[in-house]
Amino acid sequence: MISNNLQSSVVLVEYTDTYDEHLSNYHLGEDQLQFTSLPLDKIKNPNVSNNAKHVLILENSVPVGYFALEDGEKLFKYSNNSNARLMTAFSIDSRNQGKGLAKSGLQFVKNNFSETDEVVLGVNKRNIPAYNLYLKTGFEDENEFYEGPKGPQHILHLRV
């Protein structure tokens, strides 16, 4: 368990199936689902590497956010750094948005993955709210782009 000193009720944990019932009720609006996937869909996706770390953001022991940290072939579409991890499917349950949970979760990444020296991600150019959130939490836009399945993406970097 990775605890948050700033807000004691928020922690990050690696996924286990004990959270499946809560995750089956996870909600994202259609406007967000066009850019990401629901946590259980990502976790159970057979195309995701077995080495991926699935991370839950918990508030009072209930999953309110999720992201995956991937390596391998998918990572190398975004970075040549073998010590980097690709953050995918980052989301906060729509009923818990606006509480600063995304910002808290992203700030934890900096301090809690010692084998990683960089986190990269692709954010769709049309997803302005997510792009701005990532910049506010320390990601840098180095003017690199990736043509994703849903259009061009900014490639953002977070040195950890």
Beta strands, then each sheet from edge to edge (+ up, - down):
strand 1: 2-3
strand 2: 10-14
strand 3: 53-59
strand 4: 62-70
strand 5: 84-92
strand 6: 118-124
strand 7: 140-148
strand 8: 151-159
sheet 1: 1+ 2- 3+ 4- 5+ 6+ 8- 7+
end
